Amino acid sequence: MISERGRVVAEKGDQVWVQTIRETACQSCSARQGCGQRALASVTSGRANQILVENHLNARVGDEVTVSISESALLHASLWVYAVPLSALVTGAVLGQQLAPGSDSLAIVLASLGLGLGFWLVSRHQRTASSRFQPRLQGIENLP
């Protein structure tokens, strides 16, 4: 499980908005010099991120909570978001080159259509499997 601590900043029905700041984890990481996450945190100046999670623990505004997502769900979602559109783009470009050798225009058109199809497939898959990829509240931290 990949976990992050945050604070509940708002309630929305059966869900809560949790605010997290990733920059704190970068200070203790041994790979901080070559990490893209650290570069991203420095660009955003440690700006807080907010995520909407189901509130099955009855957390209230101001509570410190732990939010987590499984590694397999993150990997699966990453593959869908990156690999599916890229594969569809490459397939469209190769198909365009096969149908009209020497003409790049058909390859460009089919690559664009493939990319659009890939994004559409990701969007459709996200709607049907969204609960599997959602972070979950793991616990409420005891505050002194």
Number of C-alpha atoms within 10 A of each C-alpha: 11 11 15 17 19 24 23 22 15 17 17 11 8 10 16 24 20 26 19 22 17 18 19 12 12 16 11 9 11 9 11 14 10 9 12 11 14 21 15 13 17 12 10 11 11 15 14 14 12 17 15 17 19 19 17 13 12 12 20 16 13 12 17 21 23 18 22 17 18 16 12 12 15 17 12 13 19 12 13 19 18 13 14 19 21 17 15 22 25 17 17 23 24 18 17 21 19 13 12 13 12 11 12 13 13 20 24 17 15 22 24 17 16 23 22 15 17 22 20 14 16 19 14 12 14 16 9 9 11 12 11 15 16 17 20 20 23 16 15 19 13 8 6 3
